[in-house]
Amino acid sequence: MLELYQFEASHYCEKVRLILDYKQLPYRKIEVTPGVGQIDLFRLSGQRLVPALKDGDLVVADSTAIATYLEKKYPERPILPVDPQSRGLCLLMEEWADESIGLNARKAMIGAFNQHPNFRTALLPNSAPDLLRNLVSSVPGDVLNLLSTGIGFGPDAVKSATDALKQNLEALCLILQTRPYLVSDYPTLADFAVAGLTMYIKFPPSRYVDLPEGICDKGVPGLADDPAFQPFFEWRDRLYADYRKIREATPSSPSQGSGPTPISID
């Protein structure tokens, strides 16, 4: 069986999970522990970043490389158009989604954490004690802004990212006005890249991802709740409903259910 080394909350991993579900390929999720687990991942794949896909003895790292590998190895239910013009547009749009939506969405989400305590606490695990929830929600926004500025996610960076995302979402709404998918009459790599990488802007309405229930359908204020962008999110939710598998109930033990399995990497 295919093995996906991942962070459950990573939007680049979600891009790969969408493709795997669309191609109806069974796979096992292996949660990489930040730090020690990434050292083990480096030994396995030669780099520390997720996602990484293991197929037998072969390990492929990077979401784009994984998508290309899956298309060649498992060509059923293709994600790349045959027509040269559509194929080129698909590849360009996937790269744009990776570099613009993916990076800017992370900054916008961090900005939302700093400014909106309710959004911040919604990402805490359901088992988190009330003391921790109160502590997280009570940290002043200006303190978080100061800390974020030191790592390149300050207010100016967040505003620039949010402005870029507004333009991206407007463009996507315009493209989808007269067509069912972004570059073809069936879903392609472009669609799955855009859908997965907008997870940080607004989380899907159902528990496709193993995150606290309270985060479903929540997102970055000013983007997720802007009526002008609702046509895009409605399109994305239909894509999820058609092709993404909803998680089963959270298992009571690691040996049950379909949730990610944290293990050390051999």
Secondary structure, DSSP 8 states (H G I E B T S, - for coil): -EEEEE-TT-HHHHHHHHHHHHTT--EEEEE--TTHHHHHHHHHHSS--S-EEEETTEEEESHHHHHHHHHHH--SS-SS-SSHHHHHHHHHHHHHIIIIIIHHHHHHHHHHHHH-HHHHHHTS-TT--HHHHHHHHHS-HHHHHHHHHHTT-SHHHHHHHHHHHHHHHHHHHHHTTS-SSSSSSS--HHHHHHHHHTTTTB--SS-SSSS-GGGTT-B-TTTTT-GGGHHHHHHHHHHHHHH--------SSTTSSSS-EE----
